[in-house]
Amino acid sequence: MISLDELPLRDDLRGLTPYGAPQAPLPVALNVNENTHPVPDEVASDVLDEIAVALRDINRYPDREFTALREGFAAYLGHGLTAGQIWAGNGSNEVLQHILQAFAGPGRTVFGFAPTYSMYPLLTQGTGAHWIAGSRDDDYEISADDAAAQVAAADPDVVLLCTPNNPTGTPLSLEVIEAVYEAARGIVVVDEAYHEFAPRDSASALTLLEGRPRLAISRTMSKAFAFAGARVGYLAADPTFIDALRLVRLPYHLSALTQAAAVAALRNASTMLAMVDEIVEQRDRISATLEALGYAPHESWSNFVLFGGVDDPQFTWQALYDRGVLVRDVGIPGHLRVTAGTETETTAFLEALASIGSPS
C-alpha cells in the first residue's frame, strides 16, 4: 500500500490529520457534547412511521428543496421566519461548508475568535481559504469594541461566531454580534448550536436578521434534539443568501429518510426539548462539584463544562479513561472538557474524578 505522500494531494492538505474525537466503548462517553439521553419512545415511533411512509417512494429522488422540513424549521424558530429564509444540510458542518464554498474559497479568508470550534479551521482549509484566528480575553469573553477592531484589522471574507462558544461555553452578546457585522464587509455567521441550553431569557441572534443580508444564524438538531446520528443542521438568513447556497450544494443532498426523520422530530419539539432542563441541571451540578474539588470551571451556557486547574490533562484524561469515563482534551493547557450527561453519567464522572484526587 502506498503512503498518502505518494498521491497527488493538494499541497495545502499535506501534513494535515483528519478531524476525529476518540471513540471508545466506555460505559460513560462524555467527550463530544452529544445529548446522551435517548430519543423518547413516543417520538421514536413517530419518526419510524414517517420514515416508513418515505420508504414507499425511496426509488425516487427526494424533494430537492426539502420544503416540508424548511417549513418545520421556520415554525420552530419563530421570529416571523418563512421557509424561504431556511437552509439545511447533513449536520451544521455541511451547512457551514456550504457557506464557505459560496463565500470563501481560494484567495479568501475566514476569521474566528480562538479558542473556538475546532472544525472552523478544518472547513476553511478544506475549501481552500485561509483561517485567521482572533483572540479572546483571559475569561474567553470579547468586548464589542475589541471584536470590531479585530475584524476590521483582519478584513475577512467570512466571520464565524460561535455562541455559546465551543469549547469554552462562553456566551456572546448581541452587541458584539452587531459590532462585528458593522465592522465586517463580508459574511457573518453566528453558530448557535447550543442555544437551547442558554438561559431562557437570553436573546437569539435571530432577532438581528432583519435588514442584515450578510448575516446567517446556524443551528443543529444534534444537541438539544438528541439527533446527532441523524445529521441535521440548518440556518436562517435572507432569501438571497439562501440562493447563494443553492449554487454549491450537491443535488438532492438531504435524503428522503433524513427529511422524514427531522420533520417528525420537529413535530415533537416540546417532547424532545423536555430533557434540556435536566441537562442544564447536571451541567450546573458538574460546575459546582468541580469547584468544590478544587478545579476552575468556566461559565457555560451549553451542554458541557470546560474546567481548568488540571495540572496534567493527559494524566487526568487517562485516569478517567481507566475508570470508564471518556472526556475531551481540547488542547487548552491545564484544561479538560466534559459533556453534561444523564444524572447517572454525571455521578460516574464526578466520582471518578474525585477518586483521582484534587489538583495540587
Phi, psi and chi 1 to 4 in degrees:
 res  aa     phi    psi   chi1   chi2   chi3   chi4
   1 MET       -  135.0 -171.3  172.6   79.0      -
   2 ILE   -78.2  164.9   66.2  171.4      -      -
   3 SER   -90.4  163.5   69.0      -      -      -
   4 LEU   -61.8  -32.2 -169.4   58.8      -      -
   5 ASP   -65.5  -20.1  -72.1  -21.8      -      -
   6 GLU   -84.9   -8.1  -64.6  176.2   78.7      -
   7 LEU   -90.9  152.4  -70.3  175.8      -      -
   8 PRO   -77.0   59.4   28.7  -35.2      -      -
   9 LEU   -69.9  151.0 -170.6   67.9      -      -
  10 ARG   -55.0  138.1  -80.1  168.5   33.0 -167.1
  11 ASP   -58.8  -36.9  -71.0  -20.2      -      -
  12 ASP   -75.4   -6.3   62.1  -35.3      -      -
  13 LEU  -101.7  -10.3  -65.0 -178.6      -      -
  14 ARG   -66.4  136.0  -67.4 -169.4 -178.7  -81.3
  15 GLY    87.3   -6.5      -      -      -      -
  16 LEU   -83.6  158.1  -61.0 -178.5      -      -
  17 THR  -118.7  146.1   55.2      -      -      -
  18 PRO   -68.9  151.8   23.7  -32.2      -      -
  19 TYR   -65.5  142.9  172.2   87.7      -      -
  20 GLY   176.1  119.1      -      -      -      -
  21 ALA   -82.0  151.0      -      -      -      -
  22 PRO   -57.4  134.3  -23.1   33.4      -      -
  23 GLN  -117.0  119.4  -72.1 -174.7  -52.6      -
  24 ALA  -141.0  144.9      -      -      -      -
  25 PRO   -77.2   60.0   30.2  -34.8      -      -
  26 LEU   -94.9  154.6  -65.7 -175.5      -      -
  27 PRO   -61.7  -32.9  -20.7   31.4      -      -
  28 VAL  -127.4  101.7 -177.7      -      -      -
  29 ALA  -103.9  107.4      -      -      -      -
  30 LEU  -128.4   45.4  -58.8  174.2      -      -
  31 ASN  -116.0  -13.7   64.7  -39.7      -      -
  32 VAL  -124.5   21.1  -71.5      -      -      -
  33 ASN    58.6   30.9  -58.6  -18.9      -      -
  34 GLU   -71.7  159.1  -63.0  160.4  -43.3      -
  35 ASN   -82.9  109.2 -176.4  -27.2      -      -
  36 THR   -80.9   -1.8   64.1      -      -      -
  37 HIS   -79.2  135.4  -65.7   65.7      -      -
  38 PRO   -70.5  154.9   25.8  -33.9      -      -
  39 VAL   -63.1  130.6  173.6      -      -      -
  40 PRO   -55.2  145.9  -26.0   35.2      -      -
  41 ASP   -56.2  -41.6  -70.9  -17.6      -      -
  42 GLU   -67.7  -32.1   62.7  -90.9   30.9      -
  43 VAL   -74.4  -41.9  179.1      -      -      -
  44 ALA   -57.7  -39.6      -      -      -      -
  45 SER   -65.0  -40.9  -65.2      -      -      -
  46 ASP   -65.5  -40.7 -162.4   12.2      -      -
  47 VAL   -62.2  -44.4  169.9      -      -      -
  48 LEU   -62.2  -39.9  -72.9  171.7      -      -
  49 ASP   -62.5  -43.0  -70.8  -15.9      -      -
  50 GLU   -65.9  -40.2 -164.0   75.8   28.5      -
  51 ILE   -66.1  -38.4  -70.2  175.2      -      -
  52 ALA   -60.3  -39.7      -      -      -      -
  53 VAL   -65.3  -43.2  172.6      -      -      -
  54 ALA   -63.7  -32.2      -      -      -      -
  55 LEU   -63.0  -25.8  -80.6  170.0      -      -
  56 ARG   -63.7  -25.8  -63.1  171.7 -171.3  166.3
  57 ASP  -116.0   25.0  -65.2  -43.4      -      -
  58 ILE   -68.0  -15.9 -156.6   65.7      -      -
  59 ASN   -73.7  -12.5   57.8  -51.4      -      -
  60 ARG  -103.9  154.1  -58.2  -70.4 -172.3  179.6
  61 TYR   -64.7  150.7  -75.4  115.9      -      -
  62 PRO   -73.7  170.1   28.9  -35.7      -      -
  63 ASP   -60.5  112.2  174.5   10.0      -      -
  64 ARG   -61.8  -28.7 -175.4  174.6   58.2 -124.7
  65 GLU   -95.9    3.4  -69.8  -61.8  -50.0      -
  66 PHE    35.2   55.3   43.1   97.5      -      -
  67 THR   -60.6  -50.1  -52.9      -      -      -
  68 ALA   -61.9  -37.7      -      -      -      -
  69 LEU   -68.4  -41.9 -179.4   55.0      -      -
  70 ARG   -64.3  -38.1  -70.4  164.9   67.4 -156.8
  71 GLU   -63.3  -40.0  -69.2  171.9  -13.0      -
  72 GLY   -64.4  -41.8      -      -      -      -
  73 PHE   -65.6  -41.2  -79.4  132.7      -      -
  74 ALA   -60.9  -42.5      -      -      -      -
  75 ALA   -66.7  -39.5      -      -      -      -
  76 TYR   -66.4  -43.9  168.7   69.1      -      -
  77 LEU   -72.6  -31.8  -68.5  176.2      -      -
  78 GLY    70.5 -142.7      -      -      -      -
  79 HIS    58.4   24.0  -63.5  -79.2      -      -
  80 GLY    71.5   14.9      -      -      -      -
  81 LEU   -70.2  150.4  -67.5  169.5      -      -
  82 THR  -116.3  166.6   65.5      -      -      -
  83 ALA   -59.7  -29.5      -      -      -      -
  84 GLY   -66.9  -12.3      -      -      -      -
  85 GLN  -102.9    9.2  -64.8  172.4  -88.5      -
  86 ILE  -115.3  142.1  -57.8  -64.0      -      -
  87 TRP  -133.0  157.4 -171.6 -111.2      -      -
  88 ALA  -148.5  161.1      -      -      -      -
  89 GLY  -157.4 -176.7      -      -      -      -
  90 ASN   -79.5   79.3  -67.3  -76.4      -      -
  91 GLY    87.1  156.3      -      -      -      -
  92 SER   -66.2  -20.9   58.7      -      -      -
  93 ASN   -62.4  -40.5  -74.3  -29.0      -      -
  94 GLU   -69.2  -37.0 -175.0  178.9   52.3      -
  95 VAL   -60.2  -45.6  170.6      -      -      -
  96 LEU   -65.1  -37.2  -65.3  172.3      -      -
  97 GLN   -62.3  -41.4 -176.0 -179.6   57.2      -
  98 HIS   -58.3  -42.9  -73.8  163.3      -      -
  99 ILE   -61.6  -45.7  -65.2  172.6      -      -
 100 LEU   -69.8  -34.3  -62.0 -172.5      -      -
 101 GLN   -63.5  -36.1  -74.0  174.8  -44.7      -
 102 ALA   -82.1  -35.9      -      -      -      -
 103 PHE  -119.9   -9.3  -61.6  106.4      -      -
 104 ALA  -112.3 -123.1      -      -      -      -
 105 GLY    90.4 -177.1      -      -      -      -
 106 PRO   -55.0  135.2  -26.4   35.9      -      -
 107 GLY    81.6    1.4      -      -      -      -
 108 ARG  -117.1  167.9  -64.6 -166.4  171.1 -163.8
 109 THR  -126.4  150.9   55.6      -      -      -
 110 VAL  -127.4  134.6 -179.0      -      -      -
 111 PHE  -121.7  142.0  177.1   94.7      -      -
 112 GLY  -152.8  157.0      -      -      -      -
 113 PHE   -89.2  111.0  -64.9  100.3      -      -
 114 ALA   -84.4  149.8      -      -      -      -
 115 PRO   -75.6  143.7   30.0  -35.6      -      -
 116 THR  -149.5 -169.1 -168.6      -      -      -
 117 TYR   -54.9  124.9 -177.2   32.9      -      -
 118 SER   -67.3  -16.1   58.1      -      -      -
 119 MET   -77.4  -19.5  -85.2  -59.0  -62.8      -
 120 TYR   -57.9  -51.8  -66.4  161.9      -      -
 121 PRO   -62.9  -35.4  -21.5   33.1      -      -
 122 LEU   -68.6  -42.6  -65.8  177.7      -      -
 123 LEU   -63.8  -39.2  -71.8  167.7      -      -
 124 THR   -60.9  -49.0  -60.9      -      -      -
 125 GLN   -61.8  -41.7 -175.6   83.7   33.4      -
 126 GLY   -64.1  -26.3      -      -      -      -
 127 THR   -96.6    6.9   54.9      -      -      -
 128 GLY    83.5    7.4      -      -      -      -
 129 ALA   -91.1  175.7      -      -      -      -
 130 HIS  -111.5  128.1  174.6   65.7      -      -
 131 TRP   -86.6  133.3  170.7 -104.8      -      -
 132 ILE  -119.0  122.3  -59.1  174.5      -      -
 133 ALA   -97.9  119.3      -      -      -      -
 134 GLY   -84.1 -172.9      -      -      -      -
 135 SER  -125.3  160.7   61.5      -      -      -
 136 ARG  -121.6  166.9  -64.4  170.5  177.2  -91.7
 137 ASP   -68.6  173.5  -63.5  -22.6      -      -
 138 ASP   -60.2  -28.9  -69.5  -19.3      -      -
 139 ASP   -93.4   12.1   56.0    3.8      -      -
 140 TYR    71.6   10.1  -56.7  120.2      -      -
 141 GLU   -87.9  169.9  -66.5 -173.9   -8.4      -
 142 ILE  -142.5  133.5  -43.0  165.5      -      -
 143 SER   -84.9  158.9   70.3      -      -      -
 144 ALA   -62.3  -43.0      -      -      -      -
 145 ASP   -64.9  -44.0  -71.2  -16.9      -      -
 146 ASP   -65.4  -43.5 -176.7   29.9      -      -
 147 ALA   -60.3  -46.8      -      -      -      -
 148 ALA   -63.2  -41.1      -      -      -      -
 149 ALA   -64.9  -42.3      -      -      -      -
 150 GLN   -65.1  -42.0  -70.3 -169.0   53.7      -
 151 VAL   -66.8  -42.7  168.8      -      -      -
 152 ALA   -61.7  -39.2      -      -      -      -
 153 ALA   -69.5  -39.3      -      -      -      -
 154 ALA   -76.9  -30.7      -      -      -      -
 155 ASP    50.4   55.0 -169.2   29.9      -      -
 156 PRO   -81.0  163.3   32.2  -36.0      -      -
 157 ASP   -81.6  -29.1  -64.2  -79.3      -      -
 158 VAL  -138.8  136.6  178.9      -      -      -
 159 VAL  -115.3  130.6  178.5      -      -      -
 160 LEU  -111.2  117.4  -61.4  176.3      -      -
 161 LEU  -115.1  119.6  -56.6  174.3      -      -
 162 CYS  -103.0  119.0 -170.8      -      -      -
 163 THR  -146.9  121.8  178.5      -      -      -
 164 PRO   -59.4  145.2  -21.3   32.6      -      -
 165 ASN   -76.9  141.1 -174.6   49.3      -      -
 166 ASN  -109.0  121.7  178.9   13.2      -      -
 167 PRO  -105.3   13.0   37.4  -36.4      -      -
 168 THR   -95.2  -21.1   65.7      -      -      -
 169 GLY    80.7    3.9      -      -      -      -
 170 THR   -73.9  131.4  -43.5      -      -      -
 171 PRO   -76.9  161.7   27.9  -34.1      -      -
 172 LEU  -126.9  127.0 -160.4   64.2      -      -
 173 SER   -73.5  157.5   70.8      -      -      -
 174 LEU   -63.2  -30.8  -64.9 -174.5      -      -
 175 GLU   -62.2  -38.2  -70.1   73.0   22.0      -
 176 VAL   -66.1  -43.8  170.6      -      -      -
 177 ILE   -62.7  -43.7  -62.7  169.7      -      -
 178 GLU   -61.7  -42.6  -70.8  177.5  -63.4      -
 179 ALA   -64.3  -41.4      -      -      -      -
 180 VAL   -64.3  -43.1  166.4      -      -      -
 181 TYR   -61.0  -42.8 -172.9   87.7      -      -
 182 GLU   -67.7  -31.7  -67.8  -57.2  -42.6      -
 183 ALA   -81.9  -20.5      -      -      -      -
 184 ALA   -91.7  143.5      -      -      -      -
 185 ARG   -95.5  -15.1   60.1  171.3  172.6   80.6
 186 GLY  -107.1 -154.5      -      -      -      -
 187 ILE   -78.1  140.4  -62.9  -58.7      -      -
 188 VAL  -120.9  121.6  177.2      -      -      -
 189 VAL  -112.9  126.0 -177.6      -      -      -
 190 VAL  -105.5  113.4 -177.8      -      -      -
 191 ASP   -91.0  104.3 -177.1   -9.0      -      -
 192 GLU  -104.5   44.5  -69.3 -170.0  -22.1      -
 193 ALA   -57.3  -30.0      -      -      -      -
 194 TYR  -110.4   17.7  -61.0   93.5      -      -
 195 HIS   -60.1  -35.0  179.0   75.8      -      -
 196 GLU   -64.0  -17.1  -75.9   90.2  -11.9      -
 197 PHE   -92.6   -4.7  -59.5   99.4      -      -
 198 ALA   -75.1  163.7      -      -      -      -
 199 PRO   -54.0  143.6  -27.5   36.1      -      -
 200 ARG   -58.5  -28.7  -65.7  -70.3  173.4   82.1
 201 ASP   -91.2    5.8   59.1   -7.7      -      -
 202 SER   -80.5  135.0   61.3      -      -      -
 203 ALA   -80.7  144.0      -      -      -      -
 204 SER   -88.2  153.1  164.5      -      -      -
 205 ALA   -66.2   -9.5      -      -      -      -
 206 LEU   -57.8  -26.7  -69.0  167.4      -      -
 207 THR   -69.4  -12.8   59.5      -      -      -
 208 LEU   -99.1   -1.7  -57.7  177.6      -      -
 209 LEU   -64.5  -41.8  -89.1  178.7      -      -
 210 GLU   -59.3  128.3 -172.7  173.7   -6.5      -
 211 GLY    79.0    7.5      -      -      -      -
 212 ARG  -126.0   81.9  -66.5 -177.7  173.3   88.6
 213 PRO   -69.2  -14.4   24.4  -34.4      -      -
 214 ARG   -94.7    7.0  -65.5 -178.9  -73.1  107.2
 215 LEU  -104.4  138.8 -179.4   65.2      -      -
 216 ALA  -135.6  141.8      -      -      -      -
 217 ILE  -114.9  116.8  -43.8  -58.0      -      -
 218 SER   -99.9  141.1  172.6      -      -      -
 219 ARG  -135.3  175.4  -65.5  -82.3 -171.1   98.5
 220 THR  -144.3  156.3 -177.6      -      -      -
 221 MET   -96.9   -1.2  -63.9 -171.8   78.2      -
 222 SER   -69.1  -31.4  -66.0      -      -      -
 223 LYS   -94.4  -81.7  -48.8  -57.6  179.6 -177.9
 224 ALA   -62.4  -32.6      -      -      -      -
 225 PHE   -86.8    0.7  -86.3   84.4      -      -
 226 ALA    53.8   42.2      -      -      -      -
 227 PHE  -121.3   30.6 -122.3   47.1      -      -
 228 ALA   -58.3  -39.3      -      -      -      -
 229 GLY   -72.2  -16.4      -      -      -      -
 230 ALA   -82.9  -23.0      -      -      -      -
 231 ARG    59.7   74.8  -51.2  -52.4  -58.2  127.8
 232 VAL  -135.4  116.4 -176.2      -      -      -
 233 GLY  -124.6  164.1      -      -      -      -
 234 TYR  -157.8  167.5   57.4  104.5      -      -
 235 LEU  -147.3  163.6   66.7   73.2      -      -
 236 ALA  -122.5  137.5      -      -      -      -
 237 ALA  -163.9  179.8      -      -      -      -
 238 ASP   -62.3  143.9 -174.9  -88.6      -      -
 239 PRO   -54.1  -34.7  -27.9   36.2      -      -
 240 THR   -67.7  -34.9  -55.8      -      -      -
 241 PHE   -60.4  -43.5 -170.1  107.9      -      -
 242 ILE   -60.9  -40.7  -56.0  -58.5      -      -
 243 ASP   -58.2  -37.3  -76.3  -19.4      -      -
 244 ALA   -63.0  -35.8      -      -      -      -
 245 LEU   -70.8  -28.6  -56.0 -175.8      -      -
 246 ARG   -62.3  -24.1  -71.1 -171.9  174.3   91.3
 247 LEU   -71.3  -21.2  -60.4  175.6      -      -
 248 VAL  -117.7  -13.0  -63.1      -      -      -
 249 ARG   -71.0  151.5   60.2  100.2  176.1  -94.1
 250 LEU   -74.3  152.5  -66.7  174.1      -      -
 251 PRO   -60.7  135.6  -20.3   31.4      -      -
 252 TYR    53.2   47.5  -47.0  105.9      -      -
 253 HIS   -71.7  -19.9   70.8  -72.3      -      -
 254 LEU  -105.8  116.6  -84.8  178.3      -      -
 255 SER   -64.5  158.8   78.2      -      -      -
 256 ALA   -61.8  -35.2      -      -      -      -
 257 LEU   -71.3  -38.6  -56.3 -173.7      -      -
 258 THR   -62.2  -46.9  -63.0      -      -      -
 259 GLN   -60.3  -43.8  -66.5 -178.0   42.7      -
 260 ALA   -63.5  -45.1      -      -      -      -
 261 ALA   -62.8  -43.3      -      -      -      -
 262 ALA   -68.4  -39.3      -      -      -      -
 263 VAL   -60.2  -43.9  165.5      -      -      -
 264 ALA   -65.8  -40.3      -      -      -      -
 265 ALA   -63.9  -42.1      -      -      -      -
 266 LEU   -63.8  -35.2  -76.4  169.3      -      -
 267 ARG   -62.8  -24.2 -168.6  164.5   54.8 -128.4
 268 ASN  -110.7   32.8  -68.9  -87.1      -      -
 269 ALA   -56.2  -42.8      -      -      -      -
 270 SER   -63.0  -38.0   59.6      -      -      -
 271 THR   -70.9  -43.2  -58.5      -      -      -
 272 MET   -63.6  -35.9  -64.5  -70.0  -82.8      -
 273 LEU   -86.4   -4.9  -64.9  175.8      -      -
 274 ALA   -63.0  -24.6      -      -      -      -
 275 MET   -79.2  -11.4   64.7 -170.0   83.5      -
 276 VAL   -61.1  -43.2  167.7      -      -      -
 277 ASP   -60.1  -39.0  -72.8  -17.3      -      -
 278 GLU   -66.6  -39.5 -178.9 -178.8  -17.2      -
 279 ILE   -64.1  -43.6  -66.5  169.8      -      -
 280 VAL   -61.3  -39.9  168.7      -      -      -
 281 GLU   -60.8  -43.4 -179.1  180.0  -14.5      -
 282 GLN   -70.2  -35.6  -63.7  -52.5  -45.6      -
 283 ARG   -59.5  -46.8  178.3 -162.2   70.3 -162.1
 284 ASP   -68.3  -33.3  -66.1  -15.6      -      -
 285 ARG   -65.0  -42.0  174.8 -171.0  171.9 -155.0
 286 ILE   -59.4  -48.4  -71.2  171.5      -      -
 287 SER   -60.0  -45.3  -65.8      -      -      -
 288 ALA   -64.3  -42.2      -      -      -      -
 289 THR   -71.5  -38.4  -53.2      -      -      -
 290 LEU   -57.8  -43.7  -76.3  170.0      -      -
 291 GLU   -62.7  -41.4 -169.3  168.6    1.2      -
 292 ALA   -65.4  -28.7      -      -      -      -
 293 LEU   -82.8   -5.0  -70.8  173.2      -      -
 294 GLY   100.2    6.5      -      -      -      -
 295 TYR   -91.2  176.5  -65.8   95.0      -      -
 296 ALA  -124.4   84.8      -      -      -      -
 297 PRO   -73.2  141.5   27.6  -34.4      -      -
 298 HIS   -90.2  151.2  -66.7  -84.6      -      -
 299 GLU   -55.8  134.7  178.8 -172.8   16.5      -
 300 SER  -134.0  132.3  175.7      -      -      -
 301 TRP  -108.0   21.3  -77.4   19.5      -      -
 302 SER  -118.7 -161.6   60.3      -      -      -
 303 ASN  -103.8   27.0   71.3  -25.9      -      -
 304 PHE  -147.2  169.3   58.6   82.7      -      -
 305 VAL  -133.2  126.0  177.0      -      -      -
 306 LEU   -93.0  128.5  177.1   75.1      -      -
 307 PHE  -131.0  137.8   59.7  100.9      -      -
 308 GLY  -100.4 -168.7      -      -      -      -
 309 GLY    78.2   16.8      -      -      -      -
 310 VAL   -93.8  108.1 -174.5      -      -      -
 311 ASP   -60.9  -43.0  -66.5  -26.1      -      -
 312 ASP  -134.9   89.6 -173.2  -20.7      -      -
 313 PRO   -55.7  -40.1  -27.4   36.4      -      -
 314 GLN   -65.8  -40.3 -179.2   55.3   41.4      -
 315 PHE   -63.9  -47.0  169.6   81.5      -      -
 316 THR   -65.4  -41.5  -57.3      -      -      -
 317 TRP   -57.9  -46.4 -176.4   91.6      -      -
 318 GLN   -67.2  -39.3 -173.7   63.9   54.3      -
 319 ALA   -63.2  -40.4      -      -      -      -
 320 LEU   -66.4  -41.3  -71.4  169.4      -      -
 321 TYR   -57.2  -45.6 -174.9   98.8      -      -
 322 ASP   -64.6  -20.8  -66.5  -18.5      -      -
 323 ARG   -97.4   10.7  -70.5  161.6  172.2   76.8
 324 GLY    86.8   15.8      -      -      -      -
 325 VAL  -120.7  126.1  178.4      -      -      -
 326 LEU  -107.1  118.1 -172.7   60.1      -      -
 327 VAL  -119.0 -171.9  -61.7      -      -      -
 328 ARG  -123.2  129.7 -173.1   73.4  173.0  -91.8
 329 ASP   -94.0  108.1 -175.8  -16.0      -      -
 330 VAL   -91.6    6.7  -64.9      -      -      -
 331 GLY    87.9    4.1      -      -      -      -
 332 ILE   -88.3  120.2  -60.2  176.8      -      -
 333 PRO   -52.5  133.6  -27.3   36.4      -      -
 334 GLY    75.4   14.6      -      -      -      -
 335 HIS  -131.6  154.9  -73.0   72.6      -      -
 336 LEU  -137.2  163.2  -70.0  171.9      -      -
 337 ARG  -128.4  138.8 -169.3 -167.3   70.1 -167.6
 338 VAL  -132.0  138.0   59.9      -      -      -
 339 THR   -79.2  142.3  -54.1      -      -      -
 340 ALA   -79.9  111.9      -      -      -      -
 341 GLY  -100.4 -151.2      -      -      -      -
 342 THR   -71.3  170.7   63.2      -      -      -
 343 GLU   -59.0  -40.9 -178.2  177.9    3.4      -
 344 THR   -65.6  -42.9  -61.3      -      -      -
 345 GLU   -67.5  -40.1  -70.0  169.0  -31.6      -
 346 THR   -62.3  -43.6  -61.8      -      -      -
 347 THR   -60.6  -42.9  -62.9      -      -      -
 348 ALA   -61.2  -42.6      -      -      -      -
 349 PHE   -64.4  -49.0  160.2   69.1      -      -
 350 LEU   -65.0  -39.2  -67.5  173.3      -      -
 351 GLU   -68.3  -38.7  -69.7 -179.1  -12.7      -
 352 ALA   -65.4  -42.3      -      -      -      -
 353 LEU   -65.3  -42.1 -173.2   64.5      -      -
 354 ALA   -63.3  -32.6      -      -      -      -
 355 SER   -71.3  -19.8   73.6      -      -      -
 356 ILE   -74.9  -30.5  -61.7  170.1      -      -
 357 GLY   109.7  149.3      -      -      -      -
 358 SER   -71.4  153.0  -60.1      -      -      -
 359 PRO   -64.6  151.0   24.1  -33.4      -      -
 360 SER   -77.9      -   56.9      -      -      -
